[in-house]
Amino acid sequence: MTEHQLREQEFQIARYRRLEREVTDPLAASLLHSIVEELEEELRRGHPDWPGPRD
């Protein structure tokens, strides 16, 4: 995974985390949380030394 792809993936994760905090529908929040988990797992597989989310 290139540095650009890493930054793009981190940007997507941050965007979905923000949406997860803003939604009021519990189902939507749950789905967004699942998306974040999947994106983070994908990032870990593609970039094993990724330090984790930057909250």
C-alpha atoms as one frame of an Amber mdcrd trajectory, in Angstrom:
protein
   0.000   0.000   0.000   1.452   3.352  -1.020   1.680   6.350   1.282  -1.098
   8.042  -0.693  -3.372   5.010  -0.323  -2.616   4.885   3.397  -3.585   8.540
   3.841  -6.742   8.055   1.770  -7.769   5.034   3.847  -7.140   6.959   7.084
  -9.228   9.836   5.712 -12.113   7.465   4.957 -11.898   5.961   8.441 -11.966
   9.409  10.038 -14.942  10.427   7.896 -16.958   7.335   8.843 -16.038   7.747
  12.526 -17.321  11.323  12.418 -20.558  10.203  10.772 -20.899   7.445  13.373
 -20.750  10.050  16.151 -23.250  12.350  14.425 -26.040   9.950  13.458 -28.983
   9.473  15.783 -30.280   6.230  14.302 -28.823   3.251  16.217 -28.893   1.028
  13.126 -26.997   3.586  11.071 -24.428   3.992  13.856 -23.986   0.231  14.022
 -23.508  -0.047  10.270 -21.000   2.797  10.243 -19.115   1.160  13.106 -18.917
  -2.064  11.086 -17.593  -0.141   8.095 -14.891   1.477  10.250 -13.842  -1.896
  11.649 -13.616  -3.398   8.156 -11.584  -0.466   6.829  -9.195  -0.643   9.776
  -8.732  -4.388   9.304  -8.067  -3.877   5.612  -5.515  -1.214   6.492  -3.768
  -3.521   8.969  -3.545  -6.287   6.359  -2.143  -3.940   3.717   0.156  -2.019
   6.031   1.152  -4.221   9.026   3.155  -1.481  10.764   0.186   0.937  10.759
   0.034   2.372  14.295  -3.760   2.353  14.534  -6.449   4.993  14.492  -5.543
   8.610  15.184  -8.510   9.918  17.156
